[in-house]
Amino acid sequence: MYRVFRLPAAHASKVDLLLHDDLVGRQSVITRDAKGLGLKGEDRYVVVEGTDAGVARAVEILKDVAPALKGTEAEDVYRRIRAQDDEAASGMGMIFGP
């Protein structure tokens, strides 16, 4: 399970709340700037992937600042982040070999 959040630039430091939370901090928390994903704006995108309880806690922490994205927007951001991770992993394979 995962959720995607868009944090306005003014609230980008709220990611620290996720990382320092006992439950959410044990989930996979990925952050990327909009420009790094090929998107417009100064926002920061955060993906929290993990257990139902961990993702629900992240939603609770960010509910007033950045509600979870839904539908195609969330899927698009998640796909872009996964594509970057896959590219990085294949690049490491080229360096170190199979």
C-alpha positions as CSV (number, residue, x, y, z in Angstrom):
1,M,0.0,0.0,0.0
2,Y,1.2,3.5,-0.7
3,R,0.0,7.1,-0.7
4,V,1.4,10.1,-2.6
5,F,1.5,13.6,-1.0
6,R,2.3,17.0,-2.6
7,L,3.9,19.3,-0.1
8,P,4.0,23.0,-0.9
9,A,7.5,24.4,-0.8
10,A,6.7,26.4,2.4
11,H,5.9,23.1,4.2
12,A,8.6,20.9,2.8
13,S,10.1,20.5,6.3
14,K,7.0,18.6,7.3
15,V,8.7,15.5,5.8
16,D,10.8,15.5,9.0
17,L,7.6,14.8,11.0
18,L,7.1,11.6,8.9
19,L,10.7,10.5,9.3
20,H,10.7,11.0,13.1
21,D,7.4,9.3,13.7
22,D,8.0,5.9,15.2
23,L,5.6,4.1,12.9
24,V,5.9,6.1,9.6
25,G,9.7,6.2,10.0
26,R,9.8,2.4,9.6
27,Q,8.0,2.6,6.2
28,S,9.5,3.4,2.9
29,V,9.4,7.2,2.6
30,I,10.6,8.7,-0.7
31,T,10.8,12.4,-1.5
32,R,11.4,14.1,-4.8
33,D,11.2,17.7,-5.9
34,A,8.6,18.5,-8.7
35,K,11.3,19.6,-11.1
36,G,13.3,16.4,-10.5
37,L,10.2,14.5,-11.7
38,G,9.7,16.7,-14.7
39,L,6.7,18.5,-13.2
40,K,6.1,22.2,-12.9
41,G,6.2,24.1,-9.6
42,E,8.3,24.1,-6.4
43,D,6.4,21.4,-4.6
44,R,7.9,18.4,-3.0
45,Y,6.3,15.0,-3.6
46,V,6.4,12.3,-0.9
47,V,5.5,8.7,-1.3
48,V,4.9,6.6,1.8
49,E,4.8,2.9,1.0
50,G,4.3,0.2,3.6
51,T,1.8,-1.3,6.0
52,D,-1.8,-0.1,6.2
53,A,-1.2,1.3,9.7
54,G,2.0,3.1,8.6
55,V,0.4,4.7,5.6
56,A,-2.7,5.7,7.6
57,R,-0.5,7.4,10.2
58,A,1.3,9.4,7.4
59,V,-2.1,10.5,6.2
60,E,-3.0,11.6,9.7
61,I,0.2,13.5,10.2
62,L,-0.1,15.4,6.9
63,K,-3.9,15.8,6.7
64,D,-3.8,19.6,7.4
65,V,-0.8,20.4,5.2
66,A,-0.9,18.0,2.3
67,P,-3.9,15.6,1.8
68,A,-3.0,12.5,-0.2
69,L,-3.3,12.8,-3.9
70,K,-5.8,10.6,-5.7
71,G,-6.4,9.0,-9.0
72,T,-4.3,9.6,-12.1
73,E,-2.3,12.4,-10.4
74,A,-1.1,10.0,-7.7
75,E,-0.4,7.2,-10.2
76,D,1.6,9.5,-12.4
77,V,3.8,10.8,-9.6
78,Y,4.3,7.2,-8.3
79,R,5.1,5.9,-11.8
80,R,7.7,8.7,-12.3
81,I,9.4,8.0,-9.0
82,R,9.5,4.2,-9.6
83,A,10.9,4.8,-13.1
84,Q,13.8,6.9,-11.6
85,D,14.4,4.2,-9.0
86,D,14.5,1.5,-11.7
87,E,16.9,3.6,-13.8
88,A,19.2,4.0,-10.8
89,A,19.1,0.3,-10.1
90,S,19.9,-0.7,-13.7
91,G,22.8,1.8,-13.7
92,M,24.3,0.1,-10.6
93,G,24.0,-3.2,-12.4
94,M,26.1,-1.8,-15.3
95,I,28.8,-0.7,-12.9
96,F,29.0,-3.8,-10.8
97,G,27.8,-6.4,-13.3
98,P,25.2,-9.1,-12.9
